[in-house]
Amino acid sequence: MRKLIHLVILFTSGYSASAQSDTLENFYIYNDQIPIDRVEREHIPLNGNEVDMIPFRVDSLFGFVENNASRKWLIKPTFEQVFAVYKEGAIVKKEYGYGLVNSKNEMVIPSFYENLIKENNIYHGLIAGVIDTAMPEMYNSYIYNQYFSKTGEFLFEENAHDQRSFIGDDTLAWFRFGTTYHIWSISGKLMRSFRYNEKMRFAGIADNLLIYFEPVGDSFMYYAFNIKEELVFKLPSEWGWLQGVYKLSNDLYGLIGQDADYFFSDGKGNLKPYGVYSGYVGFFNSDLEYFKQNHFIVKNGELEMLGMINRNGETLFEFKYKYIGELQDGLRFIRDKDEETLFIDQTGAKVIDALDKWYIAGSYKYLLQVLQQPIGFYDGLCLGVDFVKLSEKKSGDLIGKHSYEMHPDSTFFYYFDQTGKRQIELNSNMKFAGNFSEGLAPVVNAEGALGFINKKGEWAIKPEYELATAGSYPLPYLVVPQFIGGYAYIKSFKGYIDKDGKPMFSGKRLEDHYDFSH
């Protein structure tokens, strides 16, 4: 195991005082969008069917117990945080940073990383702000990366100002330090090394292909090479600095833009009239795995309607919907141009026709925005919101124009099955309800306490917890617990409960409202 070393990197061209400051600004300031501090904000819930040990918190420290009824101690509480638990061990924080501990209390990856993430079945440790003393103060810090196997075997290390690690199932990753790029394989082999080229610029890796682009007049030509430097395809485009270019079929290409924007074009670079556009600048990062789907829910900019296409560009659903949900338990929730809401199956056939008025009133937005899960059936039941009466409200600045919204004192939650029949109705004083998982659903009562109900609508775990928030400004979100393999993570208490309601924590409750930590 190599120890962390603050390396001084000198390129063959050297650095001189006469170097242009714009060159330094372009190449020697590290990308602050790389998720260095992600572990300080969000715990990754474990799957009880896949792990051998369960975190157990005592006051402010965490240990681990056996994943069985005995709950015997495997590791007494010594860790400051637990970020994630896997079959081979848990990512924990102790003293200087994050590392990986196994069930024998062996630190198979030492705990000194600012972030330790599992990527494509290997572990990636990062430290930001490592100093390069050969550079001026404004440009002397970079990101230090080390990679390990699941058993802690060291694979390779890299220093970088920018990088994209092993995304999804890609087995190649790239790193740039100054003007030099390195391409590494997931097995720890350096595959390519090259310098920045003003004419043929490196864009990134997509489907294990190296993507370059070349300015050609007012447009660009993109080239995709395999690791053997063989040209796989080329594509003209009016867009520069794309984050990825994917060949989806013989005449359909996917283009990843900035800020969660995704475009489609034919092989001649002609843009399709549909795509996905976030409408925000600087708020969202693009998902570099987006074009690995088999179908795409996209918006036609000319029609202002949603439809769905496959990887061949064939239309699966016509562009006539205001909303198309993701497939959930075999069904898809949609909202058409006439505001009709219904569920359809994978072929587009109606399964549940013209749903209750709560959807039309717009409460489906609550389910999407608050729960951040597809509207649909979970454990055979779908969550709905109904109301007894409406409230009148003015519509914008239009004098004399009115619309209606649900009256806040008359709304209530309910659950219905795939025939459309209501199975559970909750009292109107319940403040919150979530989707079912493993036979239980989270519900918040009138006093603001969180518990879980069963499919009879009865309290299976009495309300004595609470919801908490994660993320950061301007996009915080509720962490709604769900059971995965017999355990649910209660963020406000920084610990798990089992399906009997037994807590995997003791001692004082940890305040968790304002710092968004863990």
BAGUVO-903527 format. One line per 8 residues: number of its first residue (from 1); for each residue x, y, z of C-alpha. Coordinates in steps of 0.25 Angstrom, whole numbers. Example, Ala and Ser with C-alpha at 12.3 -4.5 7.8 and 13.67 -1.06 7.14 Angstrom:
1 = 49:-18:31  55:-4:29
This chain:
1 = 0:0:0  6:13:-4  5:25:5  0:39:1  11:47:-4  10:62:-8  17:60:-22  23:72:-29
9 = 19:70:-44  29:76:-55  25:74:-69  36:73:-80  33:86:-85  35:92:-71  29:104:-64  35:118:-66
17 = 31:132:-60  28:136:-75  16:126:-76  3:133:-80  -7:134:-68  -18:131:-77  -11:117:-80  -10:115:-65
25 = -25:119:-62  -29:109:-73  -21:97:-69  -16:99:-54  -29:101:-46  -36:89:-42  -50:86:-46  -58:89:-33
33 = -70:81:-39  -63:68:-36  -71:62:-24  -60:63:-13  -70:67:-1  -82:58:-5  -80:49:7  -82:60:16
41 = -96:62:11  -103:48:9  -102:34:14  -105:23:4  -115:13:10  -111:-1:11  -118:-13:5  -120:-23:17
49 = -120:-35:7  -106:-32:3  -98:-28:15  -93:-35:27  -92:-24:37  -101:-13:41  -97:1:46  -101:3:61
57 = -99:17:66  -97:20:81  -98:35:84  -88:41:73  -80:29:70  -83:17:60  -80:3:61  -85:-10:55
65 = -94:-22:59  -97:-35:52  -108:-35:42  -117:-45:49  -126:-46:61  -115:-46:71  -109:-32:68  -96:-36:74
73 = -85:-26:73  -75:-28:62  -68:-14:64  -70:-6:76  -74:9:73  -61:16:69  -65:23:55  -70:37:53
81 = -78:34:41  -83:23:33  -85:27:18  -89:13:12  -89:-2:15  -86:-13:5  -83:-28:5  -68:-26:6
89 = -69:-15:17  -73:-1:20  -68:13:16  -66:20:30  -59:33:35  -49:32:46  -39:43:50  -33:48:37
97 = -43:44:27  -51:32:20  -47:18:18  -52:4:17  -54:-5:29  -57:-20:28  -65:-28:38  -52:-32:45
105 = -49:-18:48  -38:-17:38  -36:-4:31  -34:-10:17  -33:4:11  -27:14:21  -36:26:26  -30:38:20
113 = -38:42:8  -47:54:7  -57:45:-1  -57:30:-3  -67:25:-14  -70:11:-20  -69:12:-35  -72:0:-44
121 = -68:-10:-33  -55:-3:-29  -52:8:-19  -48:22:-22  -41:31:-12  -40:46:-14  -33:58:-7  -34:72:-12
129 = -24:84:-10  -11:76:-10  0:86:-13  10:86:-25  21:95:-20  26:97:-34  14:106:-37  10:120:-33
137 = 1:120:-21  -12:123:-29  -10:111:-38  -2:101:-28  -14:91:-24  -19:79:-30  -27:66:-27  -20:54:-23
145 = -27:41:-26  -24:26:-22  -32:14:-27  -33:0:-20  -40:-13:-22  -51:-18:-13  -41:-25:-4  -32:-13:-3
153 = -22:-16:-13  -15:-3:-19  -18:-1:-34  -13:12:-38  -12:27:-34  -13:40:-42  -12:55:-39  -22:64:-47
161 = -28:77:-49  -40:71:-57  -45:57:-58  -56:47:-61  -55:34:-53  -61:21:-57  -76:25:-60  -86:14:-60
169 = -80:1:-66  -69:8:-74  -55:2:-71  -47:14:-76  -45:27:-68  -38:40:-72  -30:50:-63  -23:63:-67
177 = -12:70:-60  -9:83:-66  -8:80:-81  -5:65:-80  -16:55:-81  -15:40:-76  -25:29:-79  -26:18:-69
185 = -33:4:-69  -41:-1:-58  -30:-12:-56  -20:-1:-52  -13:0:-66  -9:13:-72  -14:12:-86  -11:25:-93
193 = -4:38:-90  -5:51:-98  -4:66:-98  -14:76:-100  -16:79:-115  -23:92:-119  -27:87:-132  -32:73:-128
201 = -38:75:-114  -41:64:-104  -56:64:-100  -57:51:-91  -60:36:-91  -73:31:-95  -76:16:-96  -61:13:-94
209 = -58:22:-107  -49:34:-106  -57:46:-112  -49:58:-119  -54:70:-126  -48:79:-136  -53:93:-139  -57:94:-154
217 = -61:108:-158  -74:111:-149  -76:97:-146  -69:85:-141  -65:71:-144  -66:60:-134  -57:47:-135  -59:35:-126
225 = -46:25:-125  -45:12:-118  -33:10:-109  -25:5:-120  -26:18:-127  -36:13:-138  -46:22:-143  -60:17:-139
233 = -69:28:-144  -69:43:-147  -80:53:-146  -82:68:-150  -89:77:-140  -92:91:-138  -89:89:-123  -75:90:-117
241 = -70:85:-103  -80:74:-102  -78:65:-90  -81:52:-98  -85:47:-112  -92:34:-113  -95:26:-126  -109:20:-123
249 = -111:13:-136  -107:15:-151  -113:29:-152  -116:34:-138  -106:40:-129  -108:45:-115  -100:58:-110  -98:61:-95
257 = -98:76:-93  -96:85:-81  -106:87:-69  -114:73:-72  -117:76:-86  -118:65:-96  -119:66:-111  -121:56:-123
265 = -116:57:-137  -114:49:-150  -101:44:-156  -100:57:-163  -101:66:-151  -115:70:-153  -122:72:-140  -135:65:-137
273 = -147:74:-132  -147:67:-119  -138:66:-107  -137:68:-92  -134:82:-87  -133:86:-72  -135:101:-74  -125:104:-63
281 = -111:109:-64  -101:104:-53  -111:97:-45  -110:83:-50  -99:74:-55  -102:65:-68  -103:50:-65  -92:44:-73
289 = -100:31:-74  -112:36:-80  -110:31:-94  -109:16:-88  -124:15:-87  -132:7:-97  -143:18:-98  -143:33:-96
297 = -155:42:-91  -152:54:-99  -159:68:-102  -162:72:-116  -158:87:-116  -168:90:-128  -180:84:-122  -176:86:-107
305 = -181:72:-104  -174:60:-99  -172:46:-106  -163:34:-105  -153:29:-115  -144:17:-116  -129:16:-119  -133:15:-134
313 = -141:28:-133  -154:21:-135  -166:27:-128  -171:18:-117  -181:29:-111  -186:40:-120  -183:54:-116  -196:58:-109
321 = -193:57:-95  -191:68:-84  -184:58:-75  -179:43:-77  -174:36:-64  -164:25:-63  -168:11:-63  -172:6:-49
329 = -176:-8:-46  -180:-10:-61  -189:3:-62  -186:17:-66  -193:30:-61  -196:40:-72  -203:53:-74  -208:57:-88
337 = -211:70:-94  -225:70:-89  -221:69:-75  -226:55:-74  -217:46:-65  -216:31:-66  -207:19:-65  -203:11:-78
345 = -195:-2:-79  -182:-4:-87  -189:-4:-100  -197:9:-98  -210:3:-95  -219:9:-84  -219:1:-71  -226:11:-62
353 = -234:21:-69  -237:35:-65  -232:35:-51  -238:43:-39  -239:58:-39  -227:59:-30  -218:57:-41  -225:68:-50
361 = -224:77:-38  -209:77:-39  -205:69:-27  -197:59:-36  -186:71:-35  -186:69:-20  -182:54:-22  -172:57:-32
369 = -165:68:-25  -166:64:-10  -164:49:-12  -155:50:-24  -159:36:-28  -167:32:-41  -182:32:-38  -187:18:-39
377 = -190:5:-31  -180:1:-20  -184:-12:-14  -196:-12:-22  -202:1:-17  -201:15:-22  -201:28:-14  -211:38:-16
385 = -216:51:-11  -231:55:-10  -239:67:-5  -253:70:0  -254:84:-5  -246:94:-14  -241:108:-10  -242:120:-21
393 = -230:128:-24  -226:139:-34  -218:134:-46  -206:143:-48  -209:158:-51  -221:155:-60  -233:163:-54  -245:155:-52
401 = -238:142:-55  -239:131:-45  -234:117:-43  -235:107:-32  -226:99:-23  -228:88:-12  -233:94:1  -222:91:11
409 = -231:87:22  -238:77:14  -227:69:7  -224:54:11  -215:43:6  -220:30:0  -215:17:-7  -221:10:-18
417 = -218:-3:-26  -216:-6:-41  -231:-7:-43  -233:7:-38  -240:3:-25  -236:10:-12  -230:1:-1  -226:11:9
425 = -231:25:13  -223:33:23  -229:43:33  -228:57:28  -219:62:39  -207:53:34  -197:63:29  -189:54:20
433 = -189:40:13  -179:32:5  -179:20:-4  -179:6:1  -167:-3:2  -167:-17:7  -181:-15:13  -179:-2:20
441 = -181:12:17  -175:25:24  -186:34:29  -185:47:38  -196:50:48  -202:63:52  -191:65:62  -180:64:52
449 = -176:50:56  -171:40:46  -176:25:47  -180:14:37  -193:8:34  -196:-6:28  -206:-9:17  -218:-9:26
457 = -215:6:29  -210:2:43  -198:7:50  -188:-4:49  -177:5:55  -182:16:64  -179:30:60  -167:34:68
465 = -157:39:58  -157:50:48  -153:54:34  -140:61:31  -134:69:19  -121:66:11  -115:73:0  -111:88:0
473 = -116:101:-5  -123:104:-14  -127:89:-16  -129:83:-2  -139:71:-2  -146:62:8  -140:48:11  -152:39:11
481 = -148:26:18  -152:13:11  -149:-2:15  -138:-9:7  -135:-23:11  -142:-21:24  -136:-8:29  -140:7:27
489 = -130:18:29  -135:29:38  -127:41:34  -132:50:46  -126:40:56  -114:36:47  -117:21:48  -126:9:44
497 = -138:3:49  -143:-12:45  -157:-15:41  -161:-18:55  -157:-3:59  -145:-7:66  -135:4:65  -120:2:62
505 = -116:14:71  -116:18:85  -113:30:93  -116:44:90  -123:48:76  -113:55:67  -117:69:62  -118:68:47
513 = -126:80:42  -117:91:38  -103:85:34  -108:75:24  -98:66:29  -97:51:27
